[in-house]
């Protein structure tokens, strides 16, 4: 999102591959052993369906599970054909479809918010829709809410969130299910996810979904969070990309590069893990533009309803289009969680908002901004690749631990006008290998990702 201190769409919520296999990406000489501290308990529950058994355990209408090194879900015999009118192009087309619904997942933490994310391959002529249906704490049921209509490309449909979804008790805000009045005590106790896979009639092609999951949470309202104790000094070698050098480029994607913090951060970590775009994929970009892969990432994370590149699940899905990668959206509980991930060689993308006076050295304020945490200094301060920098060379920043932790984990803050607005409560993108090493798997499990 933009660096500018301006209203964010999410402020509405306040109103209602092993590292050893890629040695060039290992930590620098500042790395020190992690002390093995356990992260504090977090009011977060992430559940995903990824295995052959998982796919076999759902309710299917025309889909089938496929085994292999990366089990998935595909169209078998379509359940039927339907028309879809793209709201962003006005085009109506017929699509064969098939569906899969997960078993009911009972949340370990009755939730005020739920964010779904998915990883899939959608060849030309295919796309998918993800939905969520939940049961409230009073035993009643939500509608089936659309959490996203997605394709990796934009030649068939325009990827989009869906506005104006509410039953008067909960609503969808772009990519987030939210209880309208958490103070009422109403919570979501359980949910199901439903996937609908689409393809051109008679084409024989199919999407393939490798992961679908959701993060439910009930983060207490707070302007300040407890301070964690430093436990790691390590820095990962992550590519550095500035969003600012793309200012004015391709304004049809969220007014150009100044708002591209999310795709810029995503591309940094994708390339850390070895993901690369081909000259053919980048051939549409003006050859005079530096770092054309950032333009590509912006185009391929753009949400045509939200009118921005900051849709959290769309960024995770984009990362997973690169071979050997998967991506999730979750919440973490402290910088201790991030230290465990960095110790395992896993950088993370954090979402935060702050005044210019609240983060020393940033030089700007923001109503919503993504940056990449790549390590910690010997004093425990945060080393971040901040795309809101004037050049690639200036992207690496060191931010004070206490300031960074608070602006990232709080749920309430005061904006420049003195109004109480929302914070993200520790929202984080995690991109990691499809087959993590034992050390990576342990670190991910420690923060609730399996």
N, C-alpha and C positions, 0 to 999 in steps of 0.2 A: 504494500500500500504506500501511499504518498507519505513523505516525511512531514508534510504540513500539518499543523494543529487544526484539524477541521473535523466536523461530525463524521463518524464512521457508521456504516450500516449496522455494525454489531453493537453500537451503543444502545440500540433499541432493546437489547436484552435487559438493560437496567430498568426499563419501563415494564416490562412484563417479566561372499568369497572370503576366506579367512585373510586376516591382515598379513599373515606370513606369505600368502600367495602373491601379494602385491607389495614387496619390500619398499618400493619408492614412496609408499604412502604411510610408512611407519612413523612413529613419533620422533621428535627431534631429541637432541642430546639433553634437553631439560627434563626428559621423562624420569619420574621417580616412582617407586612401587606404591600402589594404592594400599591403604591401610585396612581394607576389608570392612569398612564401616557399613552397617546396615541402614538403609534409608528408612526414615520414619514412616509409620503407617499412613496410607493415603486413601482418601474417600473416592477412589476411582476403581472401576471394573472394566477391563478391556477383554472382550471375547471374540475370537475369530474362528472361521471355518476354513481349513486349508488342506486337510488330508483326504485320501480316498474314502476312508470310513466316514469322515464328516459329510462329504458330498453324497454318499450312499444313504446317510441318515436323514436327509431332508425329504420334503414332500415334492415330488416331481410331476410336471405335466409337460412332457416332450423333451426334457433335458436328460442327459446321462452323464455319469461320472466316468472319467478316464484316469487310468493309473499311470505310473511312470515316475521319473525323477522329480517331476513337479506336477502332482495330481491336480486335476481341474474339472470344471463343469462346462459342457458344450451342448449345443442343440443336437438332439438325436432325431426323433420324428416330431416335427413341429406340432404344437397343440392347435394351431389355427393360423389365420391370416387376419390382420387388422390394418386400418388406415391410421396414419399419424400425420397431423398437420403441424409442421414446424412453426412455432409462434414467431420465430425470428426471420424466417424467409417467406412464410405464407404458403410454402409448398406442401401439398398433400401427396403421400405415397403409400403404397401397400407394403406390408412387412409380414413375413412369417415370424412366429414367436413361439417361445417355450419358456416355462417358468420353473423356478425352484424356490422353496420356502424352508428356512431353517427350523429346527426344533425350537421350542420356547426356551429362552435363556433367562433364568431367574437371576437378577442382579444381586451381587453380594452387598452392594451399596444402593439402596433405593435412590433413584436419580432425579435431579432437577433438569439435567441436560444430557443429551445423547448425541454423539457425532459418529456417523458411519463412514467407513472408508473401504476401498476395494482395489484389487490389482487384477488386470485383465489384458488380453490381447484382442483388439477389435480390428481385423483386416477390413479393407475397403468393402462397403456394402453391408456392414454390421454395426450394431451399437447395443447398449444395454441400459436398463433402468434399475435403480436400487430403491427399495421401499422399506419402511419400518412401521410395525404395528405393535403397540404396547398395552399392558394392563396396569391401570392405576391402583393406588393403594386402597381405594374404596371398592375395588373389584370390577369397575367398568373398563371399557376397552376404547382405545383411540381409533380413529380411522387408519387406513393404510396411507401413510404419508410418503410422498416422493422425496427421496433424499438426493437424487441427482439423475439426470439423463446424460449419458456420457459416451463419447467415442474418442479414440486417440487423435483422429484427424477431424477435419471439418468439411469434408467433401459430401457427406451424406446427411448429417444433421448438425445443428449448432448445439454443442454441449451446453447444458443449462441447469441451473437450479429452478425451483418452481415456487413462486410467491403466492401469498394469499391462501395458505393452508392453515386452518385452525378449527378446533371444535369448541372454542370458548373456554377451554381449560389448559390447552397447550397449543403451541404454534411452531412452525418451521421458519427460522430466520436464516435464509440462504442455505447453509450446510448444517445447521444446529437445531435439533429438537429441544424445546424449552418449555418447562412448566410456566404458565402465565403468571401465577402468584405463588412463589415458593413459600411465602410467609403463611399461607393457608394450611401448610402441612401436607398438601397433596404431593405425591411422589409417583414415579414410574417404578413398578416392582419387577417387571419382566418385559421382554420384547421378542419378536421374531423379525427376521430380515427376509425380504423376498427379492429375488433377481428375476428380471424378464430379459431374455436374450432375443435379439431381433436380427433378421437377415433378409436380403432381397429374395422374393419368392422364387423358388426353384434354383437358387444359386449354388446350394450345397456348401457354401462357406459357413463359418460359425465363429462367434466370439468364443473365447476360452477364459474362464475366470479361475484364478489361482487362489485368491484370498478375498474373503469378505468378512468384515467384522464391525464392531461398534464399541465405543468407549462411553460408558455411563458414569456420571459423577454427581456428587452433591458437595461442592466446595463451599465452606462457610464464608459468608460475606466478611471481608476484611480489607482495611486500608493498609495494614502492615502485617508481615509474616515473620515467624521466628527466624533468627539467623542460624545458619548452619556453620559447622566448624570445618575449615579447610583440611583436606585429606589427600590431595594429589597435586603434583606439579608435572604437567605433560602438555605438549603441543603437537597436534596432528598437522601434517602438511596438506592443507586443503587449498585448491585453486582459489584465487581472489578475483571477483568480478564486481565492478561498480555498476549500479543501475543508472547513475547520473550521467554517464557518458552516452547513454541512449536517449536522453531527453529530446523529445520532439520526433523520435522515430516511431513510425507506425502508430499514430494517435488513435486509430480505430481499436487498439487494444489498450483500454484504460488510460487514454491520453498520453501514451508513450512512456519512455523509460523511467521517468521520475517516479512512477508508481509501481515499478517492477521489482519491488524488494523480494516478493515471494518466489517468482520464477528465477530471479538471479541467485537467491539462496539455494533453491532446488538444484540449479545447474552446477553450483559449486560442489555439492555433495555427490551428485551423479558422477561428475568427472573425478572426484576423489576415489570413487569405487571403480573407475576405469570406463565409465560410459562415454561414448563418443558419437557424435552425429556425422553422417557422411556428407561429402560435397553435394551429392544429389539431394539429400534432405534439406540442405541449406541453400540450394540454388535459387529459391524464391527471394532471398534476402538481398537487398542492395549491396553490391560488392564493395562499396566504399565504406560500409559500416564495420567498425571493429567488433570483435566477439559476436559474430552473427548467431551463435548458439543461444545467446540471451534473447534475441528477437524471436527465435524459434520457440524457446521455452514459454515466452509470454503468449504467443499465438496459441500454443497447445495446452495452456492452463486456463485460458480465458473463458469466463462464465458469461454467456451472452445475456442472461437475466440480471445477474449481479452487476454486470458491466465492469468487471475487474478481473485481475489475475490472482486475487487473494482467496479464492475458494480453497479451503484447506484440503478436503478430499481430492479435488481435481489435481492439486499439486502432487499428492502422494500417488495418485493413479498415473500421472505423467512419469514420475520417477520409475515406476514399475514397468513402463514400456521398454526400458533398457534391459538387455539380456542380463539375467543373473541378479536382478535387483528386486526388492520388494519395499513397500512403503506403507506406513500407518500414521494415523493421527491419534494422539493420546494426550493425557495430561501427566506431568511429573510433579513430584511433591517438594523437591528442594534441589539445591545445587549438588547435594550428595548423590542424588540420582544421576545427574549429568556427569559427575566424577566417575561413577561406575561405568558409564558408557564410554567416556573418553579413555579410561584405563583399558578398555577392550578394543580401542581403535575405532569407535563409532561416534562421529560428530553428530550434532543435532541442530535442528532449526527451531528457534523459539519465537513466540509471538508476544509482543508487549506494546504498551502505550505509556507515554510519559511527557511531562513538561521538559523544556530545555534545561531547567534548573535541577532536574531529578536524576540526570545521568551525566556525571562529570566527563567532559571530553567529547561528548556526542556532537554538541554544537547545534542541535535542533530539537524540536518537540514533535510529537506525533500522536495521532489518534489510533494508530495501528501500524505496526512495522514488524517485519521478519528479519532476523539475522541468524548467522550460523555460529554456534559455539564450537570452537576447535581446540580448546584447552584451558589450562589454569597455570598461573604463575606460581613461583615458590611461595608467595604471600597469600595465595588462594584467590587472587583476582581473576576475572573472567577474560579469556582471550577470545575475541569474536571477530569473524569476518563480517563487517557491517557494510552492506551494499550501498547504504546512503552515504557514500564517500565520493569525493570529486574525481578520483582516478583509481585504477586497479591497484596501484602501488600503495595507496593510502587506505585500502580496505581493512587491513589488519588493525584492530584496536584492542586496547586493554581497558576494561571497565572495572570500577570498584565493585568488589564482591557484594557488599551489603546493598548498594544501590541497585545493581543488576537483579539480584535475587528478589528484591521487593517489587520492582516494576513489572517483573515477569509473573510472579505468583499471586499478587493481590487480585481481588475481584472488584474493588471499588477504588476510585481515585477522583481527584478534583481536576477539571480541565482548566484551560487558561481563563475562562470566564467565572471560575469558582463553582461551577455546577458539578454535582456528583454524577459520574459516568462509570462505565464498566471497565474492568481489566479482564484479561483472558484466563486468569487462574491457572497458569502453568501449561497452556496449550503448546504442543511440541509436535513437529514432524520427525519421524525416525525412518531413515532409509538404510537398508542393510542387505547383506547378501541373501539370495534365495536359500543358500545352504550355509548358515553361519558356522563358524568354528565353535568348538566346545566353550571357549572363553567368551565369545560373543553371545552364544546361546544362554550362558549363565547370566551375563549382564542384562540381556534383554528380559529374561525371566524375572530378574530382580525388580524390574520396573513394570512387570505385568504383561509383557509381550511374549507370546508363544506362537 
